Amino acid sequence: MLLTAASLLQSSVGKLPEYPHPVASSISSRMMVELGMVTAVMAAAAVVVGGFLASAVFAVTSFIFVATVYVAWPIAKPFVKLFLGLTFSILEGVWDYVVDIFSDGGLFSKFYEFYTFGGVSASIEMLKPIMLVLLTMVLLVRFTLSRRPKNFRKWVNVSSAPHFVMFYAMGW
């Protein structure tokens, strides 16, 4: 067989072969009828078994539905109502707070209300003299320690402080 460029470009789809297949030619028409009967019997069996299977699946799903509706749901219904009631009550309280924050002047008005009526301004007024004393103490300690040598024995002249020697000798 001579291969040409035209025969390579032709499609083999839809072309009938020039000679029959050897296995296909050896199958008789009686055997084809027997294969057709086996196929029909298998299809009928599948329909019968499928019908039984469908009725069994229907019975099982019906049983599950009845067990759920008449047994499980009456037991679970109070718990579901309790859970949903708690959830929606909490969400309603949160929503009330959100509405309260963003109504009547918005968020800045709520901050001002907390500052004036919540006691923050009075607390800051009380903290002013306390903070002044604490700041003075911190600055005094800071600048006192920075002016002294780090060797603490040089801070006190032992000869000029006899009480220090007495306390040192006593172990205090």
C-alpha positions as CSV (number, residue, x, y, z in Angstrom):
1,M,0.0,0.0,0.0
2,L,1.4,3.3,-1.1
3,L,1.1,6.1,1.5
4,T,0.6,9.5,0.0
5,A,0.1,12.9,1.6
6,A,-3.5,12.8,0.5
7,S,-4.2,9.5,2.2
8,L,-2.5,10.7,5.4
9,L,-4.7,13.8,5.6
10,Q,-8.0,11.9,5.1
11,S,-10.1,11.1,8.2
12,S,-10.7,7.5,9.1
13,V,-13.9,8.4,10.9
14,G,-17.0,7.2,9.1
15,K,-15.1,5.1,6.6
16,L,-16.1,1.5,6.2
17,P,-13.2,-1.0,6.3
18,E,-12.4,-2.7,3.0
19,Y,-12.6,-6.2,4.6
20,P,-14.6,-7.5,7.6
21,H,-13.0,-8.0,11.0
22,P,-12.1,-11.7,11.5
23,V,-13.8,-12.0,14.9
24,A,-16.9,-10.2,13.8
25,S,-17.3,-12.4,10.8
26,S,-17.0,-15.6,12.9
27,I,-19.9,-14.6,15.2
28,S,-23.1,-16.2,13.9
29,S,-26.6,-14.6,13.9
30,R,-27.8,-17.2,16.4
31,M,-25.2,-16.1,18.8
32,M,-26.2,-12.5,18.4
33,V,-29.8,-13.5,19.2
34,E,-28.6,-15.3,22.3
35,L,-26.6,-12.2,23.4
36,G,-29.7,-10.0,22.8
37,M,-31.8,-12.3,25.0
38,V,-29.2,-12.3,27.8
39,T,-29.2,-8.5,27.6
40,A,-33.0,-8.4,27.7
41,V,-33.2,-10.8,30.7
42,M,-30.5,-8.7,32.5
43,A,-32.4,-5.5,31.8
44,A,-35.7,-7.1,33.1
45,A,-33.9,-8.3,36.2
46,A,-32.4,-4.9,36.8
47,V,-35.9,-3.3,36.5
48,V,-37.3,-5.8,39.1
49,V,-34.3,-5.5,41.5
50,G,-34.4,-1.7,41.0
51,G,-38.1,-1.6,41.9
52,F,-37.5,-3.7,45.0
53,L,-34.5,-1.5,45.9
54,A,-36.6,1.7,45.3
55,S,-39.4,0.4,47.6
56,A,-36.8,-0.5,50.2
57,V,-35.2,2.9,50.1
58,F,-38.7,4.5,50.3
59,A,-39.5,2.4,53.3
60,V,-36.2,3.3,55.1
61,T,-36.6,7.0,54.4
62,S,-40.2,6.9,55.5
63,F,-39.2,5.2,58.8
64,I,-36.5,7.8,59.3
65,F,-39.0,10.6,58.6
66,V,-41.5,9.2,61.1
67,A,-38.8,8.6,63.7
68,T,-37.6,12.2,63.3
69,V,-41.0,13.9,63.3
70,Y,-42.7,11.9,66.1
71,V,-39.7,10.9,68.3
72,A,-36.6,13.1,67.9
73,W,-38.3,16.5,67.2
74,P,-40.5,16.5,70.3
75,I,-37.4,15.7,72.4
76,A,-35.2,18.3,70.7
77,K,-37.8,21.1,70.3
78,P,-37.5,22.5,73.8
79,F,-33.7,22.6,73.6
80,V,-33.8,24.3,70.2
81,K,-36.3,26.9,71.5
82,L,-34.1,27.5,74.5
83,F,-31.0,27.9,72.4
84,L,-32.7,30.2,69.9
85,G,-34.3,32.2,72.6
86,L,-31.0,32.8,74.4
87,T,-29.3,33.7,71.2
88,F,-31.9,36.2,70.0
89,S,-32.1,37.7,73.5
90,I,-28.4,38.3,73.5
91,L,-28.4,39.7,70.0
92,E,-31.4,42.0,70.9
93,G,-29.4,43.4,73.9
94,V,-26.3,43.9,71.7
95,W,-28.5,45.7,69.1
96,D,-30.0,47.9,71.8
97,Y,-26.5,49.0,72.8
98,V,-25.5,49.6,69.2
99,V,-28.6,51.7,68.6
100,D,-27.9,53.6,71.9
101,I,-24.3,54.4,70.9
102,F,-25.2,55.7,67.5
103,S,-28.3,57.6,68.4
104,D,-28.6,61.0,70.2
105,G,-25.4,62.6,68.8
106,G,-23.4,59.6,67.9
107,L,-20.2,58.1,69.4
108,F,-18.5,61.4,70.4
109,S,-21.5,62.5,72.4
110,K,-21.3,59.1,74.3
111,F,-17.6,59.7,75.0
112,Y,-18.4,63.2,76.3
113,E,-21.2,61.8,78.5
114,F,-18.9,59.2,79.9
115,Y,-16.2,61.8,80.6
116,T,-18.5,64.3,82.3
117,F,-21.1,62.1,84.1
118,G,-19.0,58.9,84.4
119,G,-16.6,60.3,86.9
120,V,-13.6,60.5,84.6
121,S,-13.3,64.3,84.9
122,A,-13.6,64.2,88.7
123,S,-10.9,61.5,88.8
124,I,-8.6,63.5,86.6
125,E,-9.1,66.6,88.9
126,M,-8.2,64.5,91.9
127,L,-5.1,63.1,90.2
128,K,-3.6,66.5,89.3
129,P,-2.0,67.2,92.7
130,I,-1.0,63.6,93.2
131,M,0.7,63.5,89.8
132,L,2.5,66.8,90.6
133,V,3.9,65.2,93.8
134,L,4.9,62.0,92.0
135,L,6.6,63.9,89.2
136,T,8.5,66.0,91.7
137,M,9.7,62.9,93.5
138,V,10.8,61.2,90.3
139,L,12.7,64.2,89.1
140,L,14.3,64.7,92.5
141,V,15.5,61.0,92.6
142,R,16.6,61.2,89.0
143,F,18.8,64.2,89.3
144,T,20.0,63.3,92.8
145,L,21.2,59.9,91.6
146,S,22.8,61.4,88.5
147,R,24.9,63.9,90.5
148,R,26.4,61.3,93.0
149,P,29.2,58.8,92.3
150,K,28.1,55.2,91.9
151,N,30.3,54.0,94.7
152,F,27.8,54.4,97.6
153,R,30.5,54.1,100.3
154,K,31.8,57.5,99.2
155,W,28.5,59.2,99.9
156,V,29.0,59.3,103.7
157,N,32.2,60.4,105.3
158,V,32.5,57.9,108.2
159,S,34.6,60.3,110.3
160,S,32.0,63.0,110.2
161,A,29.0,60.6,111.0
162,P,29.5,58.8,114.2
163,H,26.0,57.5,114.3
164,F,26.6,55.6,111.0
165,V,29.6,53.8,112.6
166,M,27.4,52.9,115.6
167,F,24.7,51.4,113.3
168,Y,27.3,49.7,111.2
169,A,28.9,48.1,114.2
170,M,25.6,46.9,115.5
171,G,24.8,45.1,112.2
172,W,21.9,47.3,111.2
